[in-house]
């Protein structure tokens, strides 16, 4: 696997993990505050769980391919616990050179 492929996979899963967190939080709000429906939790609970596992696996793979330090790897893994922190980690890792920058799309 190339570093660019690992970085792209990491970015996709990091954003998906954050969005699934948002869906789960909205589902939990609807379930517990107005107590109207459990549908959001039934949908986003398993979805978030699956994406969470994918994020951990892709983070470990990216760590190996991109040769992250143990501290960077721990930050990536820890970012999966609080809501939306995977996006912060992805931006930080790109800014600090730990993730290769995505290719710019030329304008024609």
PyMOL commands that set and color helices and strands:
alter all, ss='L'
color gray80, all
select helices_A, chain A and resi 3-32+39-66+70-78+85-95
alter helices_A, ss='H'
color red, helices_A
deselect
rebuild
show_as cartoon
